[in-house]
């Protein structure tokens, strides 16, 4: 199980999607696509991998699919996820040349 979690988080677009979902709210695929610069098919595939790893849940809302972090993930998985999100947020300004980007 942990291997699938780490593999899912190793891909930059999936990691960024998880960071966006870490705000605790649901996000539709179209919003994730816009913020991450991904096509619909690519974003859906990434979310399928995250769902398969047990990191996210999806909910259909008419023609939209909305995603959120899985509130029932194992404690040890959540601890790893929190550490990865924290590390990603800390390193993001350095990758952008020390500038915060909105």
N, CA, C and O atoms as CSV, one atom per row, in Angstrom:
chain,resi,resn,atom,element,x,y,z
A,1,UNK,N,N,0.818,-1.192,0.000
A,1,UNK,CA,C,0.000,0.000,0.000
A,1,UNK,C,C,0.869,1.267,0.000
A,1,UNK,O,O,0.624,2.190,-0.777
A,2,UNK,N,N,1.875,1.307,0.865
A,2,UNK,CA,C,2.718,2.502,0.935
A,2,UNK,C,C,3.466,2.722,-0.376
A,2,UNK,O,O,3.698,3.866,-0.768
A,3,UNK,N,N,3.844,1.644,-1.057
A,3,UNK,CA,C,4.534,1.785,-2.338
A,3,UNK,C,C,3.642,2.486,-3.361
A,3,UNK,O,O,4.117,3.345,-4.104
A,4,UNK,N,N,2.352,2.129,-3.408
A,4,UNK,CA,C,1.446,2.783,-4.361
A,4,UNK,C,C,1.243,4.258,-4.001
A,4,UNK,O,O,1.097,5.099,-4.889
A,5,UNK,N,N,1.234,4.571,-2.712
A,5,UNK,CA,C,1.106,5.964,-2.273
A,5,UNK,C,C,2.329,6.763,-2.714
A,5,UNK,O,O,2.194,7.843,-3.290
A,6,UNK,N,N,3.510,6.240,-2.448
A,6,UNK,CA,C,4.735,6.946,-2.812
A,6,UNK,C,C,4.877,7.074,-4.324
A,6,UNK,O,O,5.317,8.110,-4.822
A,7,UNK,N,N,4.511,6.038,-5.043
A,7,UNK,CA,C,4.560,6.098,-6.513
A,7,UNK,C,C,3.601,7.160,-7.038
A,7,UNK,O,O,3.935,7.901,-7.963
A,8,UNK,N,N,2.412,7.234,-6.449
A,8,UNK,CA,C,1.419,8.224,-6.885
A,8,UNK,C,C,1.924,9.643,-6.631
A,8,UNK,O,O,1.719,10.535,-7.453
A,9,UNK,N,N,2.579,9.846,-5.503
A,9,UNK,CA,C,3.052,11.181,-5.144
A,9,UNK,C,C,4.347,11.576,-5.859
A,9,UNK,O,O,4.739,12.742,-5.824
A,10,UNK,N,N,5.008,10.628,-6.500
A,10,UNK,CA,C,6.278,10.903,-7.165
A,10,UNK,C,C,6.105,11.702,-8.458
A,10,UNK,O,O,7.069,12.292,-8.947
A,11,UNK,N,N,4.910,11.730,-9.009
A,11,UNK,CA,C,4.671,12.445,-10.258
A,11,UNK,C,C,4.279,13.889,-9.927
A,11,UNK,O,O,3.357,14.099,-9.139
A,12,UNK,N,N,4.952,14.888,-10.506
A,12,UNK,CA,C,4.734,16.287,-10.129
A,12,UNK,C,C,3.293,16.781,-10.242
A,12,UNK,O,O,2.832,17.495,-9.351
A,13,UNK,N,N,2.578,16.434,-11.287
A,13,UNK,CA,C,1.201,16.909,-11.433
A,13,UNK,C,C,0.316,16.328,-10.344
A,13,UNK,O,O,-0.526,17.031,-9.785
A,14,UNK,N,N,0.500,15.042,-10.039
A,14,UNK,CA,C,-0.298,14.427,-8.972
A,14,UNK,C,C,0.039,15.047,-7.621
A,14,UNK,O,O,-0.854,15.282,-6.807
A,15,UNK,N,N,1.312,15.312,-7.380
A,15,UNK,CA,C,1.712,15.943,-6.128
A,15,UNK,C,C,1.073,17.320,-5.999
A,15,UNK,O,O,0.576,17.674,-4.929
A,16,UNK,N,N,1.082,18.091,-7.065
A,16,UNK,CA,C,0.460,19.411,-7.032
A,16,UNK,C,C,-1.052,19.314,-6.820
A,16,UNK,O,O,-1.634,20.142,-6.118
A,17,UNK,N,N,-1.685,18.313,-7.419
A,17,UNK,CA,C,-3.124,18.116,-7.224
A,17,UNK,C,C,-3.430,17.830,-5.759
A,17,UNK,O,O,-4.381,18.377,-5.202
A,18,UNK,N,N,-2.629,16.977,-5.139
A,18,UNK,CA,C,-2.816,16.654,-3.725
A,18,UNK,C,C,-2.613,17.901,-2.869
A,18,UNK,O,O,-3.344,18.115,-1.901
A,19,UNK,N,N,-1.641,18.711,-3.212
A,19,UNK,CA,C,-1.411,19.956,-2.469
A,19,UNK,C,C,-2.631,20.877,-2.572
A,19,UNK,O,O,-3.006,21.513,-1.587
A,20,UNK,N,N,-3.240,20.953,-3.733
A,20,UNK,CA,C,-4.448,21.761,-3.890
A,20,UNK,C,C,-5.599,21.202,-3.063
A,20,UNK,O,O,-6.358,21.955,-2.453
A,21,UNK,N,N,-5.724,19.889,-3.046
A,21,UNK,CA,C,-6.804,19.243,-2.291
A,21,UNK,C,C,-6.595,19.327,-0.787
A,21,UNK,O,O,-7.533,19.119,-0.017
A,22,UNK,N,N,-5.387,19.628,-0.367
A,22,UNK,CA,C,-5.069,19.683,1.062
A,22,UNK,C,C,-5.768,20.836,1.766
A,22,UNK,O,O,-5.707,20.933,2.991
A,23,UNK,N,N,-6.428,21.709,1.021
A,23,UNK,CA,C,-7.169,22.798,1.669
A,23,UNK,C,C,-8.447,22.287,2.325
A,23,UNK,O,O,-9.129,23.035,3.024
A,24,UNK,N,N,-8.771,21.020,2.104
A,24,UNK,CA,C,-9.920,20.407,2.764
A,24,UNK,C,C,-11.228,20.493,2.011
A,24,UNK,O,O,-12.233,19.941,2.458
A,25,UNK,N,N,-11.236,21.170,0.884
A,25,UNK,CA,C,-12.477,21.273,0.122
A,25,UNK,C,C,-12.431,20.370,-1.109
A,25,UNK,O,O,-11.403,19.776,-1.437
A,26,UNK,N,N,-13.568,20.291,-1.770
A,26,UNK,CA,C,-13.649,19.525,-3.014
A,26,UNK,C,C,-13.243,20.424,-4.174
A,26,UNK,O,O,-13.477,21.633,-4.160
A,27,UNK,N,N,-12.630,19.806,-5.176
A,27,UNK,CA,C,-12.244,20.530,-6.381
A,27,UNK,C,C,-12.669,19.712,-7.586
A,27,UNK,O,O,-12.465,18.498,-7.622
A,28,UNK,N,N,-13.260,20.376,-8.575
A,28,UNK,CA,C,-13.657,19.666,-9.789
A,28,UNK,C,C,-12.447,19.511,-10.712
A,28,UNK,O,O,-11.458,20.237,-10.604
A,29,UNK,N,N,-12.556,18.561,-11.603
A,29,UNK,CA,C,-11.470,18.295,-12.548
A,29,UNK,C,C,-11.143,19.546,-13.351
A,29,UNK,O,O,-9.973,19.826,-13.613
A,30,UNK,N,N,-12.161,20.299,-13.741
A,30,UNK,CA,C,-11.903,21.494,-14.561
A,30,UNK,C,C,-11.047,22.503,-13.797
A,30,UNK,O,O,-10.194,23.161,-14.392
A,31,UNK,N,N,-11.262,22.634,-12.493
A,31,UNK,CA,C,-10.455,23.550,-11.692
A,31,UNK,C,C,-9.016,23.048,-11.590
A,31,UNK,O,O,-8.072,23.826,-11.729
A,32,UNK,N,N,-8.852,21.759,-11.349
A,32,UNK,CA,C,-7.507,21.186,-11.268
A,32,UNK,C,C,-6.779,21.334,-12.599
A,32,UNK,O,O,-5.590,21.651,-12.631
A,33,UNK,N,N,-7.496,21.101,-13.697
A,33,UNK,CA,C,-6.909,21.250,-15.036
A,33,UNK,C,C,-6.380,22.666,-15.228
A,33,UNK,O,O,-5.253,22.861,-15.685
A,34,UNK,N,N,-7.194,23.643,-14.877
A,34,UNK,CA,C,-6.815,25.045,-15.072
A,34,UNK,C,C,-5.599,25.401,-14.225
A,34,UNK,O,O,-4.646,25.998,-14.727
A,35,UNK,N,N,-5.625,25.043,-12.960
A,35,UNK,CA,C,-4.540,25.422,-12.062
A,35,UNK,C,C,-3.235,24.693,-12.365
A,35,UNK,O,O,-2.152,25.220,-12.112
A,36,UNK,N,N,-3.339,23.472,-12.912
A,36,UNK,CA,C,-2.137,22.670,-13.143
A,36,UNK,C,C,-1.732,22.619,-14.611
A,36,UNK,O,O,-0.721,22.004,-14.952
A,37,UNK,N,N,-2.504,23.253,-15.477
A,37,UNK,CA,C,-2.155,23.279,-16.896
A,37,UNK,C,C,-2.175,21.911,-17.555
A,37,UNK,O,O,-1.299,21.585,-18.356
A,38,UNK,N,N,-3.174,21.116,-17.216
A,38,UNK,CA,C,-3.275,19.748,-17.754
A,38,UNK,C,C,-4.531,19.617,-18.600
A,38,UNK,O,O,-5.515,20.326,-18.387
A,39,UNK,N,N,-4.486,18.716,-19.549
A,39,UNK,CA,C,-5.680,18.416,-20.342
A,39,UNK,C,C,-6.647,17.589,-19.491
A,39,UNK,O,O,-6.270,17.037,-18.458
A,40,UNK,N,N,-7.898,17.516,-19.947
A,40,UNK,CA,C,-8.907,16.757,-19.204
A,40,UNK,C,C,-8.526,15.284,-19.100
A,40,UNK,O,O,-8.640,14.692,-18.026
A,41,UNK,N,N,-8.080,14.691,-20.188
A,41,UNK,CA,C,-7.740,13.263,-20.155
A,41,UNK,C,C,-6.532,13.004,-19.248
A,41,UNK,O,O,-6.501,12.020,-18.508
A,42,UNK,N,N,-5.554,13.885,-19.313
A,42,UNK,CA,C,-4.361,13.721,-18.463
A,42,UNK,C,C,-4.713,13.889,-16.989
A,42,UNK,O,O,-4.258,13.117,-16.146
A,43,UNK,N,N,-5.528,14.904,-16.681
A,43,UNK,CA,C,-5.902,15.147,-15.288
A,43,UNK,C,C,-6.739,13.999,-14.755
A,43,UNK,O,O,-6.545,13.569,-13.617
A,44,UNK,N,N,-7.660,13.500,-15.551
A,44,UNK,CA,C,-8.488,12.369,-15.119
A,44,UNK,C,C,-7.640,11.138,-14.844
A,44,UNK,O,O,-7.889,10.407,-13.885
A,45,UNK,N,N,-6.657,10.914,-15.670
A,45,UNK,CA,C,-5.753,9.771,-15.459
A,45,UNK,C,C,-4.958,9.950,-14.165
A,45,UNK,O,O,-4.820,9.001,-13.393
A,46,UNK,N,N,-4.443,11.127,-13.925
A,46,UNK,CA,C,-3.715,11.376,-12.681
A,46,UNK,C,C,-4.614,11.154,-11.465
A,46,UNK,O,O,-4.189,10.563,-10.473
A,47,UNK,N,N,-5.859,11.631,-11.548
A,47,UNK,CA,C,-6.769,11.471,-10.416
A,47,UNK,C,C,-7.140,10.003,-10.215
A,47,UNK,O,O,-7.374,9.573,-9.085
A,48,UNK,N,N,-7.195,9.243,-11.287
A,48,UNK,CA,C,-7.452,7.809,-11.184
A,48,UNK,C,C,-6.318,7.121,-10.411
A,48,UNK,O,O,-6.576,6.238,-9.593
A,49,UNK,N,N,-5.088,7.515,-10.664
A,49,UNK,CA,C,-3.942,6.953,-9.943
A,49,UNK,C,C,-4.024,7.308,-8.456
A,49,UNK,O,O,-3.799,6.455,-7.597
A,50,UNK,N,N,-4.346,8.567,-8.157
A,50,UNK,CA,C,-4.464,8.993,-6.760
A,50,UNK,C,C,-5.612,8.264,-6.058
A,50,UNK,O,O,-5.502,7.902,-4.887
A,51,UNK,N,N,-6.697,8.055,-6.772
A,51,UNK,CA,C,-7.831,7.306,-6.216
A,51,UNK,C,C,-7.441,5.857,-5.963
A,51,UNK,O,O,-7.787,5.288,-4.928
A,52,UNK,N,N,-6.727,5.268,-6.899
A,52,UNK,CA,C,-6.282,3.887,-6.749
A,52,UNK,C,C,-5.336,3.695,-5.573
A,52,UNK,O,O,-5.293,2.620,-4.974
A,53,UNK,N,N,-4.578,4.735,-5.244
A,53,UNK,CA,C,-3.665,4.678,-4.103
A,53,UNK,C,C,-4.390,4.960,-2.783
A,53,UNK,O,O,-3.790,4.878,-1.711
A,54,UNK,N,N,-5.675,5.289,-2.867
A,54,UNK,CA,C,-6.458,5.553,-1.673
A,54,UNK,C,C,-6.300,6.949,-1.110
A,54,UNK,O,O,-6.697,7.205,0.027
A,55,UNK,N,N,-5.722,7.861,-1.890
A,55,UNK,CA,C,-5.468,9.210,-1.397
A,55,UNK,C,C,-6.645,10.157,-1.594
A,55,UNK,O,O,-6.823,11.094,-0.816
A,56,UNK,N,N,-7.442,9.924,-2.618
A,56,UNK,CA,C,-8.570,10.816,-2.899
A,56,UNK,C,C,-9.855,10.029,-3.106
A,56,UNK,O,O,-9.839,8.841,-3.432
A,57,UNK,N,N,-10.958,10.722,-2.909
A,57,UNK,CA,C,-12.284,10.197,-3.211
A,57,UNK,C,C,-12.901,11.098,-4.266
A,57,UNK,O,O,-12.581,12.284,-4.346
A,58,UNK,N,N,-13.784,10.532,-5.073
A,58,UNK,CA,C,-14.460,11.335,-6.080
A,58,UNK,C,C,-15.960,11.269,-5.857
A,58,UNK,O,O,-16.489,10.328,-5.265
A,59,UNK,N,N,-16.630,12.313,-6.358
A,59,UNK,CA,C,-18.078,12.395,-6.261
A,59,UNK,C,C,-18.586,13.023,-7.545
A,59,UNK,O,O,-18.106,14.070,-7.979
A,60,UNK,N,N,-19.574,12.357,-8.146
A,60,UNK,CA,C,-20.159,12.891,-9.360
A,60,UNK,C,C,-21.227,13.907,-8.972
A,60,UNK,O,O,-22.055,13.667,-8.093
A,61,UNK,N,N,-21.182,15.052,-9.656
A,61,UNK,CA,C,-22.130,16.137,-9.426
A,61,UNK,C,C,-22.586,16.612,-10.798
A,61,UNK,O,O,-21.958,17.477,-11.409
A,62,UNK,N,N,-23.692,16.033,-11.278
A,62,UNK,CA,C,-24.175,16.270,-12.643
A,62,UNK,C,C,-23.072,15.876,-13.626
A,62,UNK,O,O,-22.653,14.719,-13.644
A,63,UNK,N,N,-22.594,16.821,-14.446
A,63,UNK,CA,C,-21.553,16.480,-15.421
A,63,UNK,C,C,-20.150,16.623,-14.844
A,63,UNK,O,O,-19.180,16.297,-15.528
A,64,UNK,N,N,-20.009,17.099,-13.606
A,64,UNK,CA,C,-18.713,17.329,-12.989
A,64,UNK,C,C,-18.307,16.157,-12.116
A,64,UNK,O,O,-19.152,15.445,-11.573
A,65,UNK,N,N,-17.006,15.969,-11.990
A,65,UNK,CA,C,-16.472,15.034,-11.007
A,65,UNK,C,C,-15.654,15.871,-10.039
A,65,UNK,O,O,-14.766,16.624,-10.438
A,66,UNK,N,N,-15.965,15.727,-8.780
A,66,UNK,CA,C,-15.284,16.501,-7.740
A,66,UNK,C,C,-14.431,15.564,-6.902
A,66,UNK,O,O,-14.827,14.436,-6.606
A,67,UNK,N,N,-13.250,16.049,-6.525
A,67,UNK,CA,C,-12.304,15.249,-5.754
A,67,UNK,C,C,-12.003,15.918,-4.428
A,67,UNK,O,O,-12.056,17.141,-4.299
A,68,UNK,N,N,-11.687,15.089,-3.447
A,68,UNK,CA,C,-11.231,15.557,-2.138
A,68,UNK,C,C,-10.292,14.513,-1.571
A,68,UNK,O,O,-10.299,13.360,-2.004
A,69,UNK,N,N,-9.484,14.915,-0.602
A,69,UNK,CA,C,-8.621,13.936,0.053
A,69,UNK,C,C,-9.488,12.941,0.799
A,69,UNK,O,O,-10.549,13.289,1.316
A,70,UNK,N,N,-9.033,11.712,0.851
A,70,UNK,CA,C,-9.752,10.642,1.535
A,70,UNK,C,C,-9.614,10.836,3.047
A,70,UNK,O,O,-8.517,10.680,3.584
A,71,UNK,N,N,-10.699,11.172,3.741
A,71,UNK,CA,C,-10.599,11.406,5.183
A,71,UNK,C,C,-10.364,10.125,5.980
A,71,UNK,O,O,-10.022,10.184,7.161
A,72,UNK,N,N,-10.544,8.976,5.347
A,72,UNK,CA,C,-10.394,7.702,6.046
A,72,UNK,C,C,-9.093,6.974,5.710
A,72,UNK,O,O,-8.973,5.776,5.964
A,73,UNK,N,N,-8.118,7.689,5.139
A,73,UNK,CA,C,-6.846,7.025,4.851
A,73,UNK,C,C,-6.164,6.656,6.164
A,73,UNK,O,O,-6.372,7.299,7.193
A,74,UNK,N,N,-5.358,5.624,6.108
A,74,UNK,CA,C,-4.653,5.137,7.304
A,74,UNK,C,C,-3.796,6.249,7.904
A,74,UNK,O,O,-3.279,7.106,7.188
A,75,UNK,N,N,-3.655,6.220,9.218
A,75,UNK,CA,C,-2.879,7.254,9.922
A,75,UNK,C,C,-1.472,7.389,9.380
A,75,UNK,O,O,-0.979,8.501,9.191
A,76,UNK,N,N,-0.814,6.252,9.126
A,76,UNK,CA,C,0.567,6.322,8.638
A,76,UNK,C,C,0.635,6.895,7.229
A,76,UNK,O,O,1.601,7.575,6.882
A,77,UNK,N,N,-0.381,6.626,6.416
A,77,UNK,CA,C,-0.436,7.209,5.070
A,77,UNK,C,C,-0.656,8.713,5.185
A,77,UNK,O,O,-0.026,9.491,4.468
A,78,UNK,N,N,-1.538,9.120,6.072
A,78,UNK,CA,C,-1.798,10.553,6.261
A,78,UNK,C,C,-0.545,11.272,6.759
A,78,UNK,O,O,-0.279,12.408,6.367
A,79,UNK,N,N,0.226,10.606,7.628
A,79,UNK,CA,C,1.466,11.208,8.124
A,79,UNK,C,C,2.460,11.424,6.985
A,79,UNK,O,O,3.104,12.471,6.913
A,80,UNK,N,N,2.586,10.444,6.103
A,80,UNK,CA,C,3.475,10.577,4.944
A,80,UNK,C,C,2.960,11.684,4.029
A,80,UNK,O,O,3.734,12.519,3.562
A,81,UNK,N,N,1.664,11.691,3.777
A,81,UNK,CA,C,1.079,12.708,2.909
A,81,UNK,C,C,1.306,14.106,3.474
A,81,UNK,O,O,1.688,15.016,2.739
A,82,UNK,N,N,1.077,14.281,4.756
A,82,UNK,CA,C,1.295,15.588,5.382
A,82,UNK,C,C,2.759,16.024,5.268
A,82,UNK,O,O,3.041,17.193,5.006
A,83,UNK,N,N,3.678,15.095,5.464
A,83,UNK,CA,C,5.103,15.424,5.362
A,83,UNK,C,C,5.477,15.811,3.934
A,83,UNK,O,O,6.241,16.754,3.727
A,84,UNK,N,N,4.948,15.094,2.957
A,84,UNK,CA,C,5.244,15.392,1.554
A,84,UNK,C,C,4.666,16.749,1.162
A,84,UNK,O,O,5.330,17.530,0.481
A,85,UNK,N,N,3.440,17.033,1.586
A,85,UNK,CA,C,2.817,18.321,1.285
A,85,UNK,C,C,3.618,19.458,1.915
A,85,UNK,O,O,3.860,20.483,1.278
A,86,UNK,N,N,4.021,19.274,3.151
A,86,UNK,CA,C,4.815,20.297,3.850
A,86,UNK,C,C,6.136,20.538,3.117
A,86,UNK,O,O,6.534,21.685,2.911
A,87,UNK,N,N,6.803,19.474,2.731
A,87,UNK,CA,C,8.076,19.608,2.021
A,87,UNK,C,C,7.880,20.272,0.666
A,87,UNK,O,O,8.701,21.094,0.258
A,88,UNK,N,N,6.819,19.934,-0.028
A,88,UNK,CA,C,6.540,20.534,-1.334
A,88,UNK,C,C,6.277,22.022,-1.195
A,88,UNK,O,O,6.784,22.817,-1.986
A,89,UNK,N,N,5.499,22.405,-0.211
A,89,UNK,CA,C,5.197,23.824,-0.010
A,89,UNK,C,C,6.450,24.605,0.385
A,89,UNK,O,O,6.624,25.753,-0.026
A,90,UNK,N,N,7.310,23.991,1.170
A,90,UNK,CA,C,8.545,24.662,1.593
A,90,UNK,C,C,9.518,24.836,0.431
A,90,UNK,O,O,10.247,25.827,0.373
A,91,UNK,N,N,9.534,23.876,-0.496
A,91,UNK,CA,C,10.494,23.944,-1.597
A,91,UNK,C,C,9.966,24.702,-2.812
A,91,UNK,O,O,10.752,25.069,-3.685
A,92,UNK,N,N,8.673,24.944,-2.892
A,92,UNK,CA,C,8.090,25.611,-4.061
A,92,UNK,C,C,8.663,27.006,-4.306
A,92,UNK,O,O,8.988,27.318,-5.452
A,93,UNK,N,N,8.805,27.868,-3.282
A,93,UNK,CA,C,9.375,29.203,-3.561
A,93,UNK,C,C,10.796,29.124,-4.126
A,93,UNK,O,O,11.159,29.926,-4.987
A,94,UNK,N,N,11.595,28.179,-3.660
A,94,UNK,CA,C,12.962,28.043,-4.154
A,94,UNK,C,C,12.973,27.650,-5.639
A,94,UNK,O,O,13.835,28.104,-6.392
A,95,UNK,N,N,12.021,26.811,-6.061
A,95,UNK,CA,C,11.958,26.412,-7.455
A,95,UNK,C,C,11.503,27.566,-8.344
A,95,UNK,O,O,11.784,27.579,-9.542
A,96,UNK,N,N,10.797,28.539,-7.754
A,96,UNK,CA,C,10.339,29.696,-8.527
A,96,UNK,C,C,11.304,30.861,-8.384
A,96,UNK,O,O,10.939,32.000,-8.676
A,97,UNK,N,N,12.509,30.604,-7.948
A,97,UNK,CA,C,13.497,31.669,-7.827
A,97,UNK,C,C,13.300,32.528,-6.602
A,97,UNK,O,O,13.679,33.699,-6.586
A,98,UNK,N,N,12.694,31.934,-5.556
A,98,UNK,CA,C,12.505,32.666,-4.312
A,98,UNK,C,C,11.306,33.582,-4.322
A,98,UNK,O,O,11.080,34.309,-3.354
A,99,UNK,N,N,10.521,33.568,-5.405
A,99,UNK,CA,C,9.345,34.430,-5.495
A,99,UNK,C,C,8.088,33.612,-5.250
A,99,UNK,O,O,7.964,32.487,-5.736
A,100,UNK,N,N,7.170,34.174,-4.505
A,100,UNK,CA,C,5.876,33.546,-4.333
A,100,UNK,C,C,5.026,33.869,-5.556
A,100,UNK,O,O,5.007,35.009,-6.020
A,101,UNK,N,N,4.337,32.887,-6.067
A,101,UNK,CA,C,3.445,33.086,-7.202
A,101,UNK,C,C,2.043,32.774,-6.741
A,101,UNK,O,O,1.807,31.739,-6.119
A,102,UNK,N,N,1.119,33.649,-7.037
A,102,UNK,CA,C,-0.278,33.455,-6.612
A,102,UNK,C,C,-0.954,32.406,-7.440
A,102,UNK,O,O,-2.130,32.112,-7.224
